Amino acid sequence: MEGSPVIAAHHTFDAVTWGAWTEKTEGGWTCTYSATCSVCGDTQSETGATVTSKETPATCIATGVRTYTAKAGNVTNPTEKTEEIAMLAHNGVKHEAAEPTCTEAGNNEYWSCDKGCDNVWSNATLETTTTLEAVTIAATGHDYDLENIEWTWTDTTAATAKVTCKTDNTHIDEITATITSAVTKQATETEEGETTYTATITVGDETYTTTKTAPIAKLTGNTAGGDDDGEKSGGCGSSIGGTVGMIAGLSVCLGAACATIFLRKKKIQK
């Protein structure tokens, strides 16, 4: 309508041109920018960008970084600035020297850092680096008293051996032995026999043994299951003895028969 006022439209800024970053006196940064309206072509300069920051902290082995991001309204091209955060100093913690034991490693004196790094030093000034492996002293291992093994038998079927460490007599290991057996003396009708049981353990590259014996009963007259005394004994000597006995008996019988015949013949001659 003629004579009516013209209402101005809002500027439309699709992108901005970023200027210089300026450090604020109270800390942090700000950034200037200029923007051109995509409708009218007007260019405006501003200093009120919104600045945010995020930080990757420094450690004692790496610098950190702080990143500032500037945005202007809803524009799609923010800008960033980064600054380095100085690396932190190590904080050395002393570890006293410790002697190794039979089961636990010891160590030489050393220092480590309590800020999360893996560095190790051999001096308090943290100038001479080393490693945990280098300062560690291996455990001595057990020094068993193998001349005084404590053997325990369970009948003749099982045995154990207790070995005590000479370095620390509270360290006692119990080892299950392997059992073998052999007849070491044959039984006869007059003497018992004997079985020897051997318990064996291995410590390192060496074997250690102990023995236990058990009697074997004497042989009895019916051991072999024969019908006469000679056969029942089951031994060569007994069989020969039985045979000799039989021959002697037969000789006696024959002798008696001959004597009887001789007497009868004498009576007839009278």
C-alpha positions in Angstrom: 0.0 0.0 0.0 1.4 3.4 -1.0 2.8 5.3 2.0 3.0 2.1 4.3 6.4 1.5 6.1 8.7 -1.2 4.8 9.5 -3.8 7.5 13.2 -4.9 7.4 13.8 -8.7 7.3 16.4 -10.3 9.7 19.9 -10.9 8.4 20.7 -14.5 7.4 24.3 -15.5 8.1 25.2 -18.9 6.7 28.9 -18.6 7.5 31.4 -16.3 9.1 34.9 -15.1 8.5 37.0 -15.6 11.6 39.5 -13.0 12.8 42.2 -13.1 15.4 42.2 -14.9 18.7 42.7 -12.7 21.7 43.7 -13.9 25.2 41.5 -12.5 27.9 43.0 -10.9 31.0 40.9 -13.2 33.3 42.1 -16.3 31.4 40.8 -18.0 28.3 40.4 -16.7 24.8 38.0 -14.9 22.5 37.8 -14.5 18.8 36.5 -11.8 16.5 34.6 -12.6 13.3 32.7 -10.9 10.4 29.6 -12.2 8.7 27.9 -11.3 5.4 24.1 -11.6 5.1 23.1 -13.9 2.3 20.0 -11.9 1.7 21.2 -8.3 1.6 24.9 -8.7 1.4 25.5 -6.5 4.4 28.7 -7.4 6.4 29.0 -7.1 10.1 31.9 -7.5 12.4 31.4 -9.0 15.9 33.5 -9.8 18.9 31.0 -11.9 20.9 31.7 -15.4 19.7 30.9 -18.1 22.1 34.1 -19.9 23.1 34.2 -23.4 24.8 37.2 -25.5 25.7 38.2 -29.1 26.4 41.4 -30.5 27.8 43.6 -33.5 27.5 45.6 -33.4 30.7 49.4 -33.5 30.7 51.2 -36.4 32.3 54.8 -36.9 33.5 55.7 -38.5 30.1 53.6 -36.5 27.7 52.4 -32.9 27.2 48.6 -32.1 27.3 46.5 -30.0 25.0 43.7 -27.5 25.6 41.4 -26.9 22.6 39.2 -23.8 22.3 36.2 -23.7 19.9 34.5 -20.5 18.8 31.0 -20.4 17.4 28.8 -17.6 16.2 25.1 -18.3 16.4 24.0 -21.2 14.2 26.7 -20.9 11.6 28.2 -24.1 10.4 31.9 -23.2 10.4 33.2 -22.9 13.9 37.0 -22.3 14.5 39.4 -23.8 16.9 42.6 -22.9 18.7 44.9 -25.2 20.6 47.6 -24.6 23.3 50.0 -27.0 24.8 49.9 -28.0 28.4 53.4 -28.5 29.9 54.4 -32.0 30.8 54.3 -32.7 34.6 57.4 -33.5 36.6 58.0 -37.0 37.9 57.4 -37.6 41.6 59.9 -40.2 42.7 59.0 -42.7 45.4 61.7 -44.7 47.0 61.6 -48.5 47.3 64.0 -49.9 50.0 66.2 -52.8 49.2 64.9 -56.2 50.2 66.6 -59.6 50.5 65.1 -62.5 48.5 63.7 -65.5 50.3 63.1 -69.1 49.3 59.8 -68.2 47.7 59.8 -64.4 47.1 62.0 -62.2 45.0 64.0 -59.4 46.5 65.2 -56.1 45.0 67.9 -53.5 45.0 67.0 -50.0 46.1 65.1 -48.1 43.4 62.7 -45.2 42.7 59.4 -45.2 40.8 57.0 -42.4 39.9 53.5 -42.2 41.6 51.9 -40.3 38.7 51.1 -43.4 36.7 54.2 -43.9 34.4 56.3 -47.0 34.3 59.7 -45.3 34.7 62.2 -46.7 37.2 65.4 -45.0 38.4 68.3 -46.2 40.4 69.0 -42.9 42.1 67.0 -40.3 44.1 67.6 -37.5 41.5 65.7 -39.6 38.9 68.6 -39.2 36.5 69.7 -42.8 35.9 66.9 -44.9 34.5 66.7 -48.7 35.0 64.0 -51.4 34.8 62.2 -53.5 37.4 63.8 -56.6 35.9 67.2 -55.1 36.5 66.6 -54.3 40.1 64.8 -57.6 41.0 66.8 -60.3 42.8 65.4 -63.8 42.1 64.0 -65.9 44.9 66.7 -68.3 46.2 64.5 -71.4 46.0 64.3 -74.1 48.6 67.5 -75.7 50.0 66.0 -79.0 51.2 67.7 -81.0 53.9 67.7 -84.3 52.0 69.8 -86.1 54.5 67.0 -86.0 57.0 63.9 -86.9 55.0 60.9 -87.8 57.2 59.3 -90.9 55.6 55.8 -92.1 56.5 54.5 -95.5 55.4 50.8 -96.5 55.1 51.1 -100.3 55.5 53.2 -101.3 52.5 50.9 -99.7 49.9 51.8 -96.0 50.1 54.4 -93.7 51.6 55.1 -89.9 51.8 58.3 -87.9 52.3 58.5 -84.6 54.2 61.4 -82.4 53.2 62.3 -79.3 55.2 64.0 -76.2 53.8 67.3 -75.4 55.5 66.9 -71.7 54.8 63.5 -71.5 56.4 62.4 -74.5 58.4 58.7 -73.4 58.3 58.8 -74.4 54.6 58.0 -78.1 54.6 56.9 -80.0 51.4 55.2 -83.4 51.5 55.9 -85.6 48.5 54.0 -88.7 47.5 56.4 -91.6 46.9 56.3 -94.2 44.2 56.2 -97.8 45.6 57.8 -100.9 44.1 58.3 -104.3 45.6 60.4 -107.5 45.2 60.8 -110.8 47.0 64.3 -110.6 48.5 64.2 -114.0 50.4 62.2 -117.1 49.5 60.2 -118.8 52.2 61.0 -122.5 53.1 59.4 -125.0 55.4 61.8 -123.9 58.1 62.3 -120.2 57.5 60.1 -117.2 56.6 60.7 -115.3 53.4 60.8 -111.6 52.9 59.4 -108.9 50.5 61.2 -105.6 50.3 59.1 -102.5 49.5 60.9 -99.4 48.1 59.5 -95.9 48.3 61.1 -93.4 45.8 60.8 -89.6 45.4 62.6 -87.3 43.0 63.8 -83.8 44.1 65.5 -81.9 41.3 67.5 -84.3 39.3 68.1 -86.7 42.2 66.1 -89.7 43.5 65.8 -90.7 47.1 64.6 -94.0 48.5 63.7 -95.8 51.7 62.7 -99.4 52.2 60.4 -101.5 54.3 60.2 -105.3 54.6 57.3 -107.6 55.2 57.6 -111.4 56.1 56.5 -114.2 53.8 55.0 -117.2 55.8 56.9 -120.5 56.0 55.9 -123.1 53.5 53.5 -125.7 54.9 53.4 -129.5 54.2 50.4 -129.2 51.9 51.6 -126.3 50.0 51.9 -128.3 46.7 48.7 -130.3 47.2 50.3 -133.9 46.9 49.1 -137.1 48.5 52.2 -138.1 50.5 54.5 -136.1 52.7 57.2 -136.0 50.1 54.9 -134.6 47.4 53.2 -132.2 49.8 56.4 -130.3 50.5 56.6 -129.2 46.9 60.4 -129.0 47.0 63.1 -131.1 45.3 64.7 -132.0 48.6 61.5 -133.1 50.1 60.5 -135.2 47.1 63.9 -137.0 47.2 63.5 -137.5 50.9 60.0 -139.0 50.4 61.4 -141.4 47.7 64.2 -142.5 49.9 61.7 -143.2 52.7 59.6 -145.3 50.4 62.7 -147.4 49.3 63.8 -147.9 53.0 60.3 -149.0 53.9 60.2 -151.5 51.1 63.6 -152.8 52.0 62.4 -153.4 55.6 59.3 -155.2 54.3 61.4 -157.4 52.0 63.9 -158.2 54.7 61.2 -159.3 57.1 59.7 -161.6 54.4 63.1 -163.2 53.7 63.6 -163.8 57.4 60.3 -165.5 57.8 61.0 -167.8 54.8 64.4 -168.7 56.2 62.9 -169.7 59.6 60.2 -171.9 58.0 62.8 -173.7 55.9 64.9 -174.4 58.9 62.0 -175.9 60.8 61.2 -178.3 57.8 64.8 -179.4 57.8 64.6 -180.5 61.4 
